[in-house]
Amino acid sequence: MKKLNSYLLLKVTKKLKFPIVVVILLNLFINTNAFSQIPSPPLKLGQSVVTCFDQTSDLVVRAYEIRKNRPNFITPGTYWNAPLQNSGADWTNTKIGNVYGIALDDAPAPNIFVARSTVYCSDAYTLRPDSGLVYKLNGVNWASSVYVRVRNIAGPPQVNANWIPNTGPGLGNICYDNFHKQIFVTNHEDGTIYRVKDNAGVGQVKSWFDPFTLDNKINGFAVRGERLWGIGAYGKDVNSVRVYFSRWRFDNTQPNTALQYNEIWSVALDVNGEFIPSTVRKEINVQKLADSTLSHPVADIEFSFSGDMLLGERTMSGDMGPCGNGSGSYSHRSRILEYKRNGSGFYTSFTVNYVGLLDPFISSCGPLQNTLGSNGGVDFAYGSYDSVANLNSLCDSVIIGTGDALYRPNCFPNLYQIVYGFQMSGRSDQGLFGDYVDLDGVLDGVEAKTSSGDVDVYRKDLCSDTNCIRIVWDTTYCNSDGTYAYQFKIFNNSPTKYIEQLEITVDSPQPPNYVVTIPSTINISPTIPPQSASGIYTVNLIGPGATARTQVCYTLSAHFVNDDCPWCCFIENCIKLPDCGNCAEVLHDSLYCVNGDYFYNFHLQNGTIYDVTKIQLTAPGTSSVAFVPQIFHFDTPVPPDRHFLN
């Protein structure tokens, strides 16, 4: 390119008498991706913790990176081969024994609490006199320490003690009450809930609650009907927390009698987090299996941010588990159940989420429908993760659960290559397909049966989504009548949901100089599929405040098909209204000929409200005129109203 008197000079490859030039001004943006390789301490928001019984490895607790690189949910499902995982050096049977229940606190580096259990194996029945019942896995370095000790007696308990009475049955499950900063534990020894507060890094029993017949202080398991297992706490403030717990009445050894069920009960807490015994009430009769005279006990209770309840059943044929011997009587008869919370805080309707393969010896591949492989661990999880911004979104849109014979990625001759571990599926999919993870990454036969335990996902933020959709392109321009138009495209980040409607609400400027969009609601047909970009949508911006260079801030909400929370998904954005007229002003120009070639010499001023990094020249219409070069880049962006330097 030749320079002449500081003007831009272009060679035109076709003769023209009066050149017409269209100048396009563009901004450039750079995006980079970066994320960590392993889920090392501390546990990150959206990652999970799983307990297990492993005959070939000493590990009994594992942390999984379930946010990144997760396959999309497709029919019939996907074997997610070895997602990133990690464990603390102390997370072993040798150090902490067999543990089932999990609770995560709300510390910035969340501490992990795990509870000793005999649910996997009777070998764990004999506890050392100095052993722990609840272990704390430090959130900063994942080191283990005894949080609550065992006292090898049947009872009674003691206020402010650092121990719980237990002669060998172990604990049921454990949960964390974030409003009162305390832990609740169910004890298989005495059918009692223990309330534990932290005291200088160790647990201190503050009180206990026996909801049914008081314990007889005889060594061993509380009888069925008195025995408690799953436990969870839910409330919206310190005044509304209730503790929910499961009553283990029936299993394979004791089928349900007529009109009798395994049950969910609850008790309220006062403002200080203490039990209010007079408020105890039955919440749910857990319905029997559709083809059976029984149901199995609920081992885990979890809640969505809005209070919907997840129940995880575990198949039991006795007080204790089979030590991973593959016994069929301990598998394939349990469900994940989701109960909706109504406006009064009660639970009446439920959905069954199916878990895994019905029979590991069938010849087909993938999961079967209507299957009952739950091992009791359940939780809600986020549906989407942005590794660039480190943001989770679509909270509570995924259900994670542990189970047996979840998936077989291969057909003949690999019938025994089966996934034993946990599954993740869309909340609206009833577990009929999803992603399936083997705990140790080794696809083996029935010897891994009953080996998976509880699962918890680290969740603590509010359920208002700001990363469920994103804007991938937008522009603002002037209409011929002097008003403004805004065009945009979005991307649906959800792995499972379809967007059927968008709503735009202008947040600023406010009256009297307000701005509104016409239309404010955009109905979308066909819907925007999961993990897909939309078409281009256009709205007009009108009102007294719709003037040049005004900053307009708005909220864009997305409504997913069949979503219980229509406008929980939203993003916020701001735009500036341009000056109507030329985006670039030609200050002076000239056209001349040299050796049969035409050269166009021009000097521009930036007429936009943006910093410009390049310009592009094109001829309008169907003209065959070409500019060489066509695009000019500027090392230093040109501010509004400034001249473009040569």
C-alpha positions as CSV (number, residue, x, y, z in Angstrom):
1,M,0.0,0.0,0.0
2,K,1.3,3.5,-0.9
3,K,1.0,6.4,1.4
4,L,0.0,9.9,0.2
5,N,-0.3,12.9,2.5
6,S,-1.3,10.7,5.5
7,Y,-4.3,9.4,3.6
8,L,-5.4,5.8,3.2
9,L,-4.7,4.7,-0.4
10,L,-6.3,1.7,-2.1
11,K,-5.8,0.2,-5.5
12,V,-9.1,-0.5,-7.3
13,T,-9.0,-3.4,-9.8
14,K,-11.7,-2.1,-12.1
15,K,-12.2,1.3,-13.6
16,L,-15.0,3.3,-12.0
17,K,-16.2,6.8,-12.4
18,F,-17.7,7.5,-9.0
19,P,-16.6,4.9,-6.5
20,I,-19.1,4.0,-3.7
21,V,-17.5,2.6,-0.6
22,V,-19.1,0.8,2.3
23,V,-17.0,0.9,5.4
24,I,-17.6,-1.8,8.0
25,L,-16.1,-1.2,11.5
26,L,-15.4,-4.2,13.7
27,N,-14.3,-4.9,17.2
28,L,-12.1,-7.8,18.0
29,F,-12.4,-10.0,21.1
30,I,-10.1,-12.8,22.3
31,N,-11.3,-15.8,24.4
32,T,-9.0,-18.3,26.1
33,N,-9.8,-21.6,27.9
34,A,-7.9,-22.8,30.9
35,F,-8.8,-25.2,33.7
36,S,-7.1,-27.3,36.3
37,Q,-6.2,-31.0,35.7
38,I,-7.3,-32.7,38.9
39,P,-9.8,-31.8,41.7
40,S,-7.1,-31.3,44.4
41,P,-8.1,-29.6,47.7
42,P,-10.2,-27.8,48.3
43,L,-13.4,-29.3,46.9
44,K,-14.7,-27.0,44.2
45,L,-18.3,-25.9,43.8
46,G,-20.1,-28.5,41.7
47,Q,-17.6,-31.4,42.4
48,S,-18.8,-34.5,44.2
49,V,-17.7,-36.9,46.9
50,V,-18.5,-40.7,46.8
51,T,-18.1,-43.3,49.5
52,C,-17.5,-47.0,48.6
53,F,-16.4,-50.4,49.7
54,D,-13.6,-51.7,47.6
55,Q,-12.2,-55.2,47.9
56,T,-9.2,-54.5,45.7
57,S,-8.3,-51.0,46.9
58,D,-8.0,-49.5,50.3
59,L,-9.8,-46.3,49.2
60,V,-13.2,-45.7,50.8
61,V,-13.8,-42.0,49.8
62,R,-13.2,-40.4,46.4
63,A,-13.7,-36.9,45.0
64,Y,-14.8,-36.6,41.4
65,E,-14.6,-33.8,38.9
66,I,-18.1,-34.1,37.4
67,R,-18.3,-30.6,36.0
68,K,-15.8,-30.7,33.2
69,N,-15.8,-32.7,30.0
70,R,-19.0,-34.4,30.9
71,P,-20.7,-36.0,27.9
72,N,-24.1,-34.7,26.9
73,F,-27.1,-36.7,27.9
74,I,-28.1,-38.8,25.0
75,T,-30.2,-41.9,24.5
76,P,-29.5,-44.7,25.5
77,G,-26.7,-43.2,27.6
78,T,-22.9,-42.8,27.7
79,Y,-20.2,-44.6,29.6
80,W,-18.1,-41.8,31.0
81,N,-14.7,-43.4,31.2
82,A,-12.7,-42.3,34.2
83,P,-13.6,-38.7,34.9
84,L,-10.9,-37.0,36.9
85,Q,-10.8,-38.0,40.5
86,N,-8.7,-37.7,43.6
87,S,-8.5,-38.9,47.2
88,G,-6.8,-37.7,50.4
89,A,-4.0,-39.9,51.7
90,D,-6.1,-40.8,54.7
91,W,-9.2,-41.7,52.8
92,T,-8.7,-45.4,53.3
93,N,-10.3,-48.3,55.1
94,T,-7.1,-48.7,57.1
95,K,-7.4,-45.1,58.4
96,I,-11.1,-44.4,58.8
97,G,-12.8,-47.8,58.2
98,N,-15.9,-48.4,56.1
99,V,-17.9,-45.2,55.8
100,Y,-21.2,-44.6,54.1
101,G,-22.9,-41.3,55.0
102,I,-21.5,-37.9,53.7
103,A,-22.0,-34.3,54.8
104,L,-20.3,-31.2,53.5
105,D,-20.3,-28.0,55.5
106,D,-20.4,-24.5,54.0
107,A,-16.8,-23.4,54.8
108,P,-14.9,-21.7,51.9
109,A,-12.8,-24.9,51.7
110,P,-15.7,-27.3,52.6
111,N,-14.9,-29.9,55.2
112,I,-16.1,-33.4,54.4
113,F,-17.7,-35.5,57.2
114,V,-18.2,-39.3,56.8
115,A,-19.9,-41.8,59.0
116,R,-18.9,-45.3,60.0
117,S,-21.3,-48.0,58.7
118,T,-21.9,-51.7,58.5
119,V,-24.1,-51.3,55.4
120,Y,-21.4,-52.8,53.2
121,C,-20.1,-55.6,55.4
122,S,-20.5,-57.3,58.7
123,D,-16.7,-57.3,59.0
124,A,-17.0,-53.7,60.2
125,Y,-19.3,-54.6,63.1
126,T,-16.5,-54.9,65.7
127,L,-15.2,-51.3,66.4
128,R,-12.1,-50.5,68.2
129,P,-12.8,-48.8,71.6
130,D,-10.9,-45.7,70.4
131,S,-12.2,-45.6,66.8
132,G,-14.2,-42.8,65.4
133,L,-17.9,-42.9,64.4
134,V,-17.7,-39.6,62.4
135,Y,-14.5,-38.5,60.7
136,K,-13.7,-35.0,59.5
137,L,-11.7,-34.7,56.2
138,N,-10.1,-31.3,56.4
139,G,-11.3,-29.0,53.6
140,V,-7.9,-27.4,53.1
141,N,-5.6,-30.5,53.0
142,W,-8.0,-33.4,53.1
143,A,-6.3,-34.9,56.1
144,S,-8.6,-37.1,58.3
145,S,-9.3,-36.7,62.0
146,V,-11.8,-38.3,64.4
147,Y,-14.7,-35.8,64.8
148,V,-17.0,-37.9,67.0
149,R,-15.7,-41.0,68.8
150,V,-17.5,-44.2,69.7
151,R,-18.3,-45.3,73.2
152,N,-18.7,-49.1,73.1
153,I,-21.9,-49.1,75.2
154,A,-25.6,-49.2,74.2
155,G,-26.3,-46.0,76.1
156,P,-27.3,-43.6,77.5
157,P,-25.6,-40.7,75.6
158,Q,-24.1,-37.7,77.4
159,V,-24.5,-33.9,76.8
160,N,-21.4,-32.1,75.6
161,A,-19.6,-35.4,75.1
162,N,-17.3,-36.1,72.1
163,W,-18.8,-39.6,71.7
164,I,-21.9,-41.5,70.6
165,P,-22.9,-44.8,72.1
166,N,-22.5,-47.7,69.6
167,T,-21.6,-51.3,70.2
168,G,-21.0,-52.2,66.5
169,P,-24.0,-51.5,64.3
170,G,-22.5,-48.2,63.1
171,L,-24.3,-45.1,61.9
172,G,-27.1,-44.5,59.4
173,N,-26.3,-41.2,57.6
174,I,-25.3,-37.7,58.3
175,C,-26.3,-34.2,57.2
176,Y,-25.3,-30.6,57.7
177,D,-27.6,-27.7,58.8
178,N,-26.0,-24.6,57.3
179,F,-28.4,-22.2,59.2
180,H,-27.3,-23.4,62.6
181,K,-23.8,-24.7,61.7
182,Q,-24.4,-28.2,63.1
183,I,-24.5,-31.8,62.0
184,F,-27.2,-34.4,62.5
185,V,-26.5,-38.2,62.7
186,T,-28.8,-41.2,62.7
187,N,-27.6,-44.1,64.9
188,H,-28.4,-47.7,64.1
189,E,-27.7,-48.7,67.7
190,D,-30.5,-46.8,69.4
191,G,-32.8,-45.3,66.7
192,T,-31.8,-41.8,67.8
193,I,-30.8,-38.6,66.0
194,Y,-27.8,-36.8,67.5
195,R,-27.2,-33.1,67.2
196,V,-23.5,-32.3,67.0
197,K,-21.8,-28.8,67.1
198,D,-18.2,-28.0,66.4
199,N,-16.0,-27.3,69.4
200,A,-12.4,-26.4,68.6
201,G,-12.4,-28.7,65.6
202,V,-14.1,-31.7,67.2
203,G,-17.7,-32.6,67.4
204,Q,-19.7,-32.2,70.6
205,V,-23.0,-33.8,71.2
206,K,-25.5,-31.1,72.2
207,S,-28.7,-33.0,72.3
208,W,-30.5,-36.0,70.8
209,F,-34.0,-36.9,69.7
210,D,-35.7,-40.4,69.7
211,P,-38.9,-40.0,67.7
212,F,-40.5,-43.3,68.6
213,T,-40.2,-45.8,71.5
214,L,-37.3,-44.9,73.8
215,D,-34.3,-47.3,73.3
216,N,-34.0,-50.3,75.6
217,K,-30.2,-49.9,76.0
218,I,-29.6,-53.5,74.8
219,N,-26.5,-54.0,72.7
220,G,-27.0,-54.2,68.9
221,F,-29.2,-52.8,66.2
222,A,-32.4,-51.0,67.0
223,V,-35.3,-53.1,65.7
224,R,-37.0,-52.3,62.5
225,G,-39.6,-49.7,63.0
226,E,-37.3,-48.0,65.5
227,R,-34.3,-47.8,63.2
228,L,-33.5,-44.6,61.4
229,W,-31.3,-44.1,58.3
230,G,-31.5,-41.3,55.8
231,I,-31.4,-37.7,57.1
232,G,-31.5,-34.2,55.7
233,A,-32.3,-30.7,56.8
234,Y,-34.2,-28.0,54.9
235,G,-35.4,-24.5,55.6
236,K,-35.2,-21.0,54.2
237,D,-34.0,-19.3,57.4
238,V,-33.1,-20.1,61.0
239,N,-36.8,-20.1,62.0
240,S,-38.0,-22.6,59.4
241,V,-35.6,-25.5,59.4
242,R,-36.9,-29.0,59.7
243,V,-34.9,-32.2,60.0
244,Y,-36.2,-35.0,57.8
245,F,-35.4,-38.7,58.6
246,S,-36.3,-42.1,57.3
247,R,-37.8,-44.9,59.3
248,W,-36.6,-48.3,58.3
249,R,-39.5,-50.7,58.8
250,F,-39.3,-53.2,55.9
251,D,-36.9,-54.9,53.5
252,N,-36.3,-58.3,52.0
253,T,-36.3,-60.0,55.3
254,Q,-39.4,-58.3,56.5
255,P,-41.9,-57.4,53.7
256,N,-44.4,-54.7,54.2
257,T,-47.6,-55.7,55.9
258,A,-51.0,-54.4,54.5
259,L,-51.1,-50.6,54.4
260,Q,-47.8,-50.3,56.1
261,Y,-44.7,-48.6,54.6
262,N,-41.2,-47.4,55.1
263,E,-41.6,-43.8,56.1
264,I,-40.2,-40.3,56.1
265,W,-40.7,-38.1,59.2
266,S,-39.6,-34.6,60.2
267,V,-39.1,-32.5,63.3
268,A,-38.8,-28.7,63.5
269,L,-35.9,-26.8,65.1
270,D,-36.1,-23.7,67.1
271,V,-34.1,-20.5,66.3
272,N,-31.1,-21.9,68.1
273,G,-31.2,-25.2,66.2
274,E,-32.6,-27.3,69.0
275,F,-35.2,-30.0,68.5
276,I,-38.9,-29.2,69.1
277,P,-40.2,-32.7,69.9
278,S,-43.9,-31.6,69.8
279,T,-43.6,-30.8,66.1
280,V,-42.6,-34.3,64.9
281,R,-44.9,-35.5,62.1
282,K,-45.0,-38.2,59.4
283,E,-44.3,-36.7,55.9
284,I,-44.4,-39.6,53.5
285,N,-45.5,-43.2,53.2
286,V,-42.9,-44.5,50.7
287,Q,-44.9,-46.5,48.2
288,K,-44.1,-50.2,47.6
289,L,-42.4,-51.3,44.4
290,A,-45.0,-51.6,41.6
291,D,-44.5,-55.4,41.2
292,S,-43.9,-56.2,44.9
293,T,-45.2,-56.4,48.4
294,L,-42.3,-54.3,49.8
295,S,-40.0,-51.4,49.5
296,H,-36.5,-51.0,50.8
297,P,-35.2,-48.4,53.4
298,V,-34.3,-44.9,52.4
299,A,-30.6,-44.4,53.0
300,D,-30.2,-40.8,51.9
301,I,-32.3,-37.6,51.8
302,E,-31.3,-34.5,49.9
303,F,-33.1,-31.3,48.9
304,S,-33.1,-28.9,45.9
305,F,-32.7,-25.2,46.6
306,S,-36.5,-24.9,46.3
307,G,-37.2,-27.7,48.7
308,D,-38.0,-30.7,46.5
309,M,-36.8,-33.9,48.1
310,L,-34.7,-36.7,46.8
311,L,-34.9,-40.1,48.4
312,G,-32.3,-42.9,47.7
313,E,-33.4,-46.4,48.7
314,R,-30.9,-49.2,49.3
315,T,-31.7,-52.9,48.9
316,M,-31.2,-54.8,52.2
317,S,-31.6,-58.4,53.1
318,G,-30.4,-58.1,56.7
319,D,-29.0,-55.6,59.1
320,M,-25.6,-55.5,57.4
321,G,-24.3,-55.8,53.9
322,P,-22.8,-58.8,52.1
323,C,-19.2,-57.6,52.0
324,G,-19.2,-57.2,48.3
325,N,-19.8,-60.9,47.5
326,G,-22.2,-60.1,44.6
327,S,-25.3,-61.3,46.4
328,G,-28.4,-60.6,44.3
329,S,-30.6,-60.3,47.3
330,Y,-28.9,-57.0,48.1
331,S,-29.4,-55.4,44.7
332,H,-31.9,-54.3,42.0
333,R,-34.9,-53.6,44.2
334,S,-34.4,-49.9,45.0
335,R,-35.2,-46.6,43.5
336,I,-34.4,-42.9,43.5
337,L,-37.6,-41.0,44.3
338,E,-38.2,-37.3,43.8
339,Y,-41.0,-35.6,45.8
340,K,-42.3,-32.1,44.9
341,R,-42.7,-29.6,47.7
342,N,-46.0,-27.8,47.6
343,G,-46.7,-24.2,48.7
344,S,-47.6,-25.4,52.2
345,G,-44.3,-27.3,52.6
346,F,-45.7,-30.8,52.3
347,Y,-44.8,-33.6,49.9
348,T,-47.6,-35.4,48.0
349,S,-46.6,-36.2,44.5
350,F,-43.5,-38.2,43.4
351,T,-41.5,-39.3,40.4
352,V,-39.5,-42.5,40.1
353,N,-36.0,-42.1,38.7
354,Y,-34.7,-45.5,37.4
355,V,-31.2,-46.7,38.1
356,G,-29.1,-49.0,36.0
357,L,-29.6,-52.5,34.5
358,L,-32.2,-54.8,35.7
359,D,-30.1,-57.9,35.0
360,P,-26.4,-57.9,34.3
361,F,-26.6,-61.1,32.3
362,I,-28.8,-59.8,29.5
363,S,-27.4,-59.7,26.0
364,S,-28.3,-56.2,25.0
365,C,-26.2,-53.1,25.5
366,G,-26.8,-49.9,27.5
367,P,-29.3,-49.4,30.2
368,L,-32.8,-50.9,30.5
369,Q,-35.8,-48.9,31.4
370,N,-37.8,-49.4,34.7
371,T,-34.7,-50.6,36.6
372,L,-34.0,-50.5,40.3
373,G,-30.3,-50.6,40.9
374,S,-30.0,-47.8,43.5
375,N,-27.4,-48.1,46.3
376,G,-29.0,-45.2,48.3
377,G,-26.7,-42.3,47.6
378,V,-28.4,-39.3,45.8
379,D,-28.0,-35.6,45.3
380,F,-28.9,-32.8,42.9
381,A,-26.1,-31.3,40.7
382,Y,-25.5,-28.4,38.4
383,G,-26.4,-28.9,34.7
384,S,-23.7,-26.7,33.1
385,Y,-20.2,-25.5,33.9
386,D,-18.2,-22.7,32.3
387,S,-14.6,-23.5,32.8
388,V,-13.5,-20.1,31.5
389,A,-15.5,-18.1,34.0
390,N,-15.5,-20.9,36.6
391,L,-19.3,-20.6,36.9
392,N,-21.9,-23.4,37.5
393,S,-25.4,-23.0,36.3
394,L,-28.7,-24.9,35.8
395,C,-28.6,-25.8,39.5
396,D,-30.7,-28.8,40.5
397,S,-31.2,-29.8,36.9
398,V,-29.2,-33.0,37.2
399,I,-29.7,-36.0,39.6
400,I,-26.7,-38.1,40.6
401,G,-27.1,-41.4,42.3
402,T,-25.0,-44.5,43.2
403,G,-26.0,-47.9,42.0
404,D,-25.3,-51.4,40.7
405,A,-25.1,-52.7,37.1
406,L,-25.6,-49.2,35.7
407,Y,-24.5,-49.7,32.1
408,R,-22.8,-52.0,29.7
409,P,-20.8,-50.1,27.0
410,N,-20.1,-53.3,25.0
411,C,-22.2,-56.2,23.6
412,F,-21.1,-59.7,23.1
413,P,-18.6,-61.1,24.0
414,N,-18.2,-58.6,26.9
415,L,-21.3,-59.3,28.9
416,Y,-19.4,-58.9,32.2
417,Q,-18.0,-55.5,31.4
418,I,-20.4,-53.6,33.6
419,V,-20.4,-50.1,35.2
420,Y,-20.7,-50.1,39.0
421,G,-20.6,-46.7,40.5
422,F,-22.9,-43.7,39.9
423,Q,-25.1,-42.3,37.2
424,M,-26.0,-38.7,36.3
425,S,-29.2,-37.9,34.4
426,G,-31.3,-34.9,33.6
427,R,-33.9,-34.2,36.3
428,S,-36.8,-34.5,33.8
429,D,-35.5,-37.7,32.2
430,Q,-36.4,-40.1,35.1
431,G,-33.0,-41.7,34.9
432,L,-33.8,-43.4,31.6
433,F,-30.5,-42.3,30.1
434,G,-27.5,-40.3,31.2
435,D,-23.8,-40.6,32.0
436,Y,-22.5,-43.7,33.8
437,V,-19.3,-43.7,35.9
438,D,-17.5,-46.8,37.2
439,L,-15.9,-46.0,40.6
440,D,-12.5,-47.4,39.9
441,G,-12.6,-47.2,36.1
442,V,-12.4,-51.0,35.8
443,L,-15.4,-52.7,34.2
444,D,-15.8,-55.9,36.1
445,G,-18.6,-58.4,36.9
446,V,-20.8,-58.8,39.9
447,E,-18.0,-58.8,42.4
448,A,-18.4,-55.0,42.5
449,K,-22.1,-55.3,43.4
450,T,-23.2,-53.2,46.5
451,S,-19.7,-51.4,46.6
452,S,-20.9,-47.9,46.0
453,G,-22.3,-45.9,48.9
454,D,-23.4,-42.3,49.4
455,V,-22.8,-39.3,47.1
456,D,-22.8,-35.6,47.9
457,V,-22.3,-32.6,45.5
458,Y,-20.8,-29.4,46.9
459,R,-23.7,-26.9,46.4
460,K,-24.1,-23.7,48.3
461,D,-25.0,-20.8,46.0
462,L,-28.6,-19.6,45.3
463,C,-30.5,-21.2,42.5
464,S,-30.7,-18.1,40.2
465,D,-28.9,-19.0,37.0
466,T,-26.7,-16.5,35.3
467,N,-24.9,-18.9,33.1
468,C,-27.6,-21.1,31.7
469,I,-27.6,-19.1,28.4
470,R,-25.1,-16.8,26.8
471,I,-25.1,-14.2,24.1
472,V,-22.9,-15.3,21.2
473,W,-23.6,-12.3,18.9
474,D,-25.4,-9.0,19.1
475,T,-25.6,-5.6,17.4
476,T,-27.5,-2.3,17.8
477,Y,-28.4,-0.1,14.8
478,C,-30.7,2.7,13.8
479,N,-34.0,2.1,12.0
480,S,-35.0,4.4,9.1
481,D,-37.4,6.3,11.3
482,G,-34.7,7.2,13.8
483,T,-35.6,4.5,16.4
484,Y,-33.2,1.8,17.5
485,A,-33.2,-2.0,16.9
486,Y,-31.3,-4.6,18.8
487,Q,-30.4,-8.0,17.3
488,F,-28.9,-10.9,19.1
489,K,-28.2,-14.7,19.1
490,I,-28.0,-16.9,22.2
491,F,-26.6,-20.3,23.0
492,N,-28.5,-22.7,25.2
493,N,-26.0,-24.1,27.7
494,S,-28.4,-26.7,29.1
495,P,-27.4,-30.3,28.4
496,T,-31.0,-31.5,28.6
497,K,-33.6,-28.7,28.3
498,Y,-35.2,-26.9,25.3
499,I,-35.9,-23.1,25.3
500,E,-39.4,-22.2,24.2
501,Q,-39.6,-18.5,25.2
502,L,-37.4,-15.5,25.9
503,E,-38.3,-12.4,27.9
504,I,-36.4,-9.0,27.9
505,T,-36.9,-6.6,30.8
506,V,-35.1,-3.2,30.6
507,D,-33.5,-2.5,34.0
508,S,-32.2,1.0,33.2
509,P,-32.8,3.8,32.3
510,Q,-35.9,4.0,34.5
511,P,-38.8,6.5,34.3
512,P,-39.2,9.3,33.3
513,N,-36.5,8.6,30.7
514,Y,-37.4,4.9,30.3
515,V,-36.7,2.5,27.5
516,V,-38.8,-0.6,26.6
517,T,-38.4,-3.4,24.1
518,I,-41.0,-4.2,21.5
519,P,-41.7,-7.1,21.7
520,S,-40.7,-8.0,25.3
521,T,-41.6,-11.7,24.9
522,I,-40.3,-13.8,22.1
523,N,-42.0,-17.2,21.5
524,I,-39.6,-19.7,19.9
525,S,-40.7,-22.4,17.5
526,P,-39.0,-24.7,16.9
527,T,-37.5,-24.6,20.4
528,I,-33.7,-24.1,20.9
529,P,-32.2,-27.6,21.5
530,P,-29.8,-28.3,24.3
531,Q,-26.2,-27.2,23.7
532,S,-27.2,-25.3,20.6
533,A,-27.3,-21.7,19.2
534,S,-30.5,-19.9,18.4
535,G,-31.5,-17.9,15.3
536,I,-31.3,-14.1,15.2
537,Y,-33.9,-12.2,17.2
538,T,-34.8,-8.5,16.8
539,V,-36.4,-6.1,19.2
540,N,-37.0,-2.4,18.9
541,L,-35.9,0.0,21.7
542,I,-38.4,2.8,22.2
543,G,-39.2,5.4,24.9
544,P,-38.0,8.8,26.1
545,G,-34.6,7.4,27.1
546,A,-33.9,5.8,23.8
547,T,-31.4,8.4,22.7
548,A,-27.9,8.3,21.2
549,R,-25.1,7.1,23.4
550,T,-27.5,6.0,26.2
551,Q,-26.5,2.9,28.1
552,V,-29.4,0.4,28.2
553,C,-29.1,-2.5,30.7
554,Y,-31.5,-5.4,30.5
555,T,-32.3,-8.8,31.8
556,L,-32.8,-11.6,29.3
557,S,-34.7,-14.6,30.8
558,A,-35.1,-18.0,29.2
559,H,-38.1,-20.3,29.8
560,F,-37.3,-24.0,29.4
561,V,-39.9,-26.5,28.3
562,N,-41.7,-28.1,31.2
563,D,-39.6,-26.1,33.7
564,D,-41.0,-25.7,37.2
565,C,-39.1,-22.4,37.6
566,P,-40.0,-20.5,34.4
567,W,-37.6,-17.6,34.8
568,C,-34.8,-19.0,37.0
569,C,-32.5,-18.8,34.0
570,F,-31.4,-15.3,33.1
571,I,-28.4,-13.2,32.2
572,E,-27.8,-9.4,32.5
573,N,-26.2,-7.3,29.8
574,C,-25.7,-3.6,28.8
575,I,-25.5,-2.0,25.4
576,K,-25.0,1.5,24.1
577,L,-27.3,3.1,21.6
578,P,-25.3,4.4,18.5
579,D,-25.5,7.8,16.9
580,C,-28.0,7.6,14.0
581,G,-26.3,8.5,10.8
582,N,-22.9,7.6,9.4
583,C,-20.7,5.3,11.5
584,A,-17.8,6.8,9.7
585,E,-17.5,10.2,8.2
586,V,-15.4,10.8,5.0
587,L,-13.6,14.1,5.8
588,H,-12.1,14.3,2.3
589,D,-11.2,11.9,-0.5
590,S,-10.0,11.7,-4.1
591,L,-9.7,9.3,-7.0
592,Y,-6.9,9.1,-9.5
593,C,-5.4,6.8,-12.2
594,V,-1.9,5.5,-12.5
595,N,-0.9,3.2,-15.4
596,G,-4.5,2.1,-15.9
597,D,-5.2,1.3,-12.3
598,Y,-7.5,3.4,-10.1
599,F,-6.5,4.5,-6.6
600,Y,-8.9,5.8,-4.0
601,N,-7.5,8.1,-1.4
602,F,-9.7,8.9,1.7
603,H,-9.6,10.2,5.3
604,L,-12.1,9.0,7.8
605,Q,-13.4,10.0,11.2
606,N,-14.9,7.4,13.7
607,G,-18.6,8.2,14.0
608,T,-19.4,5.3,16.4
609,I,-19.5,5.2,20.1
610,Y,-16.9,2.4,20.1
611,D,-13.2,1.9,19.9
612,V,-12.6,0.6,16.4
613,T,-9.8,-2.0,15.7
614,K,-10.3,-2.5,12.0
615,I,-12.2,-1.3,8.9
616,Q,-13.4,-3.2,5.9
617,L,-14.3,-1.8,2.5
618,T,-16.9,-3.4,0.2
619,A,-18.7,-2.3,-2.9
620,P,-22.5,-2.2,-2.6
621,G,-24.9,-4.3,-4.6
622,T,-23.7,-6.7,-7.3
623,S,-20.7,-4.5,-8.4
624,S,-17.6,-6.5,-9.3
625,V,-15.4,-3.8,-7.9
626,A,-12.8,-5.2,-5.4
627,F,-10.6,-3.2,-3.1
628,V,-7.0,-4.2,-2.5
629,P,-6.4,-4.4,0.4
630,Q,-10.0,-4.7,1.7
631,I,-9.3,-4.8,5.5
632,F,-7.2,-2.4,7.5
633,H,-6.1,-3.2,11.0
634,F,-5.2,-0.7,13.7
635,D,-2.6,-1.6,16.3
636,T,-4.1,1.1,18.5
637,P,-7.9,1.2,18.6
638,V,-9.4,4.4,17.3
639,P,-11.7,6.1,19.9
640,P,-15.0,7.7,19.0
641,D,-14.8,11.0,17.1
642,R,-11.1,10.5,16.3
643,H,-9.5,10.3,12.9
644,F,-8.2,7.1,11.5
645,L,-4.5,7.2,11.2
646,N,-2.6,5.9,8.2
